[in-house]
Amino acid sequence: MARGWRQFFYVPSITVLILSCMAAVCQAEVKTHQIKAAYLYQISKFVFWPEARKQVAKFHVCQLGPDSYGGSLQKMVGRTVFNKPVTIESIESLKQAQQCHLLIISEPAAINPNSLRKLISEHSVLTVVDGNKHWDKGMVSFVLEKKRVRLHINLSLAKLSGLTFAANLLEVASVIHKDK
């Protein structure tokens, strides 16, 4: 009889414990997405675009590929960058990115580097990727270091695009890739 009681007590207790741990992991993932989305807004204020790129009605943030931010980008809507309202758009190809000011590339491995370089050199688009494997495709890369979101900055891509970064932004970057 005592043995049945223990199983009746332990199985639900262990299930609750496992589910609460899973919820904590999901909550940590949500926080990472929220942190990255908040970073994106702040980063956009520390980038200097050519004057011609500022002569628009809206500041376009584009997501190329699936939403890797879990909907957190929508919090940028209603804010402004160089006194222009922020819009969020989902696009399917680099050809649609000409209007973008900030381009989030969810699947950088699928992007042709020559096509990307052509786009950024002609349209001054700030590119953002996740992870340090594709730093050559993102001017800003979000990297997890010791469970914290860090920035890696690619100055050669920014230079090609005609963009420059404020010293404040470069100071918080943990890695800065320069011309070779």
Residue, then its C-alpha position, 0 to 999 in steps of 0.5 A: m500500500a505504501r508503495g502505491w502511495r509513493q507512485f501516486f505522489y512522486v509521478p505528478s510531482i516530477t511531472v510538475l517539476i519537469l514542466s516548470c523547468m521547461a517553462a523556465v527554458c521557454q521564458a529564457e528564450v523569449k527574453t533573448h528574443q526581446i533583448k535582441a529586438a530592443y538592441l535592434y532599436q537602439i542600434s539603429k539610433f547609433v548608425f549614421w546613414p547617408e543623407a539620401r537614405k534619410q529622405v523617406a517617409k518611414f524607417h523600414v525594418c525588414q525580416l528576410g526569412p522566418d521570424s526569429y524574434g518571436g514577434s518581438l519586433q512588433k514592439m518597434v512599431g510606433r517608435t521613430v528613427f531619425n524622426k521617421p516612424v518604424t515599420i516592420e515588413s516580412i520579405e522573401s528575397l533580397k530583391q525586396a530589400q531595397q527599401c529596407h534600412l535594417l535587414i534581419i537575415s534569419e537564414p544567412a547560409a541561404i544568402n548569396p554573398n555577392s548578391l548581398r554585397k551588391l544590395i548593401s553597396e547600392h542601397s545602404v542597408l544595415t544587415v543583422v544576423d544571429g550567431n558568429k558563423h555568418w559575421d561576413k553577411g551581417m554588419v551586426s551579429f548577435v552572439l550568445e557569450k556566457k549566456r548574454v547577448r553580445l554584438h559583433i560588428n563588421l566594419s568592412l561591410a558597413k564601409l561597403s554600404g556607406l554606413t558608419f557606427a557611433a563610437n558608443l556602439l563600437e564600445v559595447a561590441s565584444v568583437i569588431h571585424k575590420d578590413k583585412 
